[in-house]
Amino acid sequence: MPYANQISRRLYAFLCEQEGAIAAEYAVLLAMVAAVAVGAISIVGYHVTGTAASVSARLPAGSDVQLGDSMSTMQAHVNTIPP
């Protein structure tokens, strides 16, 4: 029965090895972190889109506010927004 003894020792050594288990745990942890990050980015993106749509709807039609305009130009347009 030396062959059976050798198999049982190899099986025991394989089951006790922790390098593979640690790598699997890190992979699961990384997947969980990635899922939370994607969810958070999705939620923030949804709220930013809603806020931008709200601001856009409140601007007067034909508003010429452009990215890079001076603060005084933007303030003049903001002052025309009804409360």
C-alpha positions in Angstrom: 0.0 0.0 0.0 2.9 2.4 -0.4 1.1 3.9 -3.5 -2.1 4.7 -1.5 0.0 6.3 1.2 1.8 8.5 -1.3 -1.5 9.6 -2.8 -3.0 10.5 0.6 0.2 12.5 1.5 0.0 14.4 -1.8 -3.7 15.0 -1.4 -3.2 16.3 2.2 -0.3 18.6 1.1 -2.5 19.9 -1.8 -5.4 20.6 0.6 -3.2 22.3 3.1 -1.5 24.6 0.5 -2.7 28.2 1.0 -1.2 30.1 -1.9 -4.0 29.2 -4.2 -6.6 30.0 -1.6 -5.1 33.4 -0.9 -5.0 34.3 -4.6 -8.7 33.3 -4.9 -9.6 35.4 -1.9 -7.8 38.4 -3.4 -9.6 37.8 -6.7 -13.0 37.8 -5.0 -12.1 40.9 -3.0 -11.0 42.7 -6.2 -14.2 41.7 -8.0 -16.2 43.1 -5.1 -14.3 46.4 -5.0 -14.7 46.7 -8.8 -18.5 46.1 -8.5 -18.9 48.7 -5.8 -16.8 51.2 -7.8 -18.9 50.7 -10.9 -22.1 51.1 -9.0 -20.9 54.3 -7.3 -19.8 55.8 -10.6 -23.1 54.9 -12.1 -25.1 56.5 -9.3 -22.9 59.7 -9.4 -23.2 59.9 -13.2 -27.0 59.6 -12.9 -27.2 62.4 -10.4 -24.8 64.6 -12.4 -26.9 64.1 -15.5 -30.1 65.0 -13.6 -28.5 68.2 -12.2 -27.2 69.2 -15.6 -30.6 68.7 -17.2 -32.2 70.8 -14.4 -29.7 73.6 -14.9 -30.2 73.4 -18.6 -33.9 73.6 -18.3 -33.7 76.7 -16.1 -31.5 78.6 -18.6 -33.4 81.0 -20.8 -33.9 80.0 -24.4 -31.1 81.1 -26.7 -28.7 81.4 -23.8 -25.2 82.0 -25.1 -23.3 80.7 -22.0 -20.3 78.7 -23.2 -17.6 76.8 -21.4 -14.8 79.3 -20.8 -17.0 82.4 -20.5 -16.0 85.0 -18.0 -17.8 85.0 -14.6 -19.4 88.3 -15.4 -21.0 86.9 -18.6 -22.2 83.8 -16.7 -23.5 86.0 -13.8 -25.5 88.1 -16.3 -27.2 85.0 -17.6 -27.8 83.6 -14.1 -29.5 86.9 -13.1 -32.1 86.4 -15.9 -33.2 83.0 -14.4 -36.5 83.2 -12.7 -36.6 82.0 -9.1 
